[in-house]
């Protein structure tokens, strides 16, 4: 109640200060308006004295000009007033946020002191200190920042481990509480550890959807939604609220300020101003400081049209909340890719990095770490430079357990514009994506000098999901800026094949089709070529299409044949001329209802089958 009174006093002070400042601006603008209007009127009267013997048309024109000047003055003064109010509001909000954060800091310290005092009394009375065999008590004072000794993986391996406490957080989020004490007791009263306490608070904030709460204009501090009035006024953010709730739960928590690679950021951008300033939390749990970013982990509703109203219980079971678990207790070695604290100690790294190092780190998203991806080349940077031929290669490694399910995609466009084409050709055709072992490579061949943006996407799907033909949703995992200073070689686009990776790996992963003759994506051939695969499971209705720049696909159809003998399928290709070709291979599983038309067109057949893999073939008489 003491804290509520202090907060009420602070918000009354905010309100009074805003009223005073708005009145001051209004009076200043009014005084300036009156002075300017008086000056304008005086000039008009003087000009009328000079022209009083002139024709009425001249006097009328002067009057119209005066009226227009008065209207322009009024418009200009209104704009100036609005601009002043906007600037003042921004400054006052910054001041109010700082004052609110300072108050929360003071109140959090007081609450932690009180909780520690009561905890010590309880433990002493209960004789919980028994020969030093019990786990060490939670520290009374906030420890200095140090790198955690164990990773997040050692605390929990699957978010499902928190299923019970997550249900508590989701249930509490459907109700409204009048005091922080009530809220925190409902959240952490049944928690068995400090990690579970932090988890329920994190999940409550990510579920509550604070940005979409509808507030009444006259919001009182002792009303249920008055508890969150700081969110309404913009004076309290997710991270300040998280710190406040942690203190009421007896957890040490700090707000960390710094830079983040947030919305609008692109690889290669320097942190030279306040555009990408951000804040986040570190909470002391499991014997170490660990990062939490509630704002980036915040939820959205899935498979439900309407969120339930507070107090309603009708549709609870039909709701599923998605959130980003990556931002709960994130390991420092991953967190540093997106967040750079102003105080080096709060990197929680054994060897802190510089701001320049942070800028050079590849621009990755949380999905990159969720899939367990990593860069096989430690020298991979956010900005990559091409060689004299305009080529640069980005390589991403996959963990063994994800190799069978991860599918990648990419997009290439010019860095400074939205353009994604060059001389009428999609820039995607200047990128060769391939998979060898556990490494997926993206080799970019710049068609001209300049800067490009390569966005790499991924999705985890089972072969069965892929074979349904349903559209897949890819999400960005990382981005690169590709710089080509000069180009000494004229680059031509790759043949216009189906999108995605080159090489037979996809055929093996999705169809169990194992290459016998050619294991690489790039094939060097003479004027004829045989490609052979072995089927590890029944497949049917194979088809292949040949592509070459500047040649109609239909003209090349007669140069590709296929035959199946037992479990071996062979493709026979005859090249009508030397050059670079692309070969698309399609198939389906035997027994699936494809309805393949044997006498139909090639386009119809392709739509009835599923793309299997593709090869890039260089045909030459010398091979």
Beta strands, then each sheet from edge to edge (+ up, - down):
strand 1: 253-260
strand 2: 277-285
strand 3: 288-292
strand 4: 300-302
strand 5: 320-322
strand 6: 328-330
strand 7: 339-341
strand 8: 363-364
strand 9: 374-375
strand 10: 383-385
strand 11: 391-397
strand 12: 406-414
strand 13: 421-422
strand 14: 425-426
strand 15: 431-436
strand 16: 439-445
strand 17: 450-460
strand 18: 475-484
strand 19: 513-515
strand 20: 522-525
strand 21: 528-535
strand 22: 539-547
strand 23: 560-565
strand 24: 568-574
strand 25: 579-589
strand 26: 610-619
sheet 1: 6+ 3- 2+ 1- 7+
sheet 2: 4+ 5-
sheet 3: 8+ 18- 10-
sheet 4: 8+ 18- 17+ 12-
sheet 5: 9+ 11- 16+ 15-
sheet 6: 13+ 14-
sheet 7: 19+ 21- 24+ 23-
sheet 8: 20+ 26+ 25- 22+
end
